[in-house]
Amino acid sequence: MADELSHPVDREERRENGLSLIVIGFMLWFFDAMVFFFMPAAARLGHPRPFVTLIASAFVAGVILIGIGSHLRREQQ
């Protein structure tokens, strides 16, 4: 408790970092949706594998960033 009172700037900084990670995670999901939009064109050309790999990795990275950001923000409330 005394440690939290002695470092209020650090506490606010961690909350801001958490929010930044959440925003970056949602931006990755938005990017993921844009890649998903172009996937039918790739399937017609016969090369959907890079798109599927990109979609899966961006989704997983977004989930991880949102989870870490939520944990940081919840921890500081």
Secondary structure as UniProt FT lines:
FT   HELIX           2..6
FT   HELIX           8..37
FT   HELIX           39..45
FT   HELIX           49..75
//
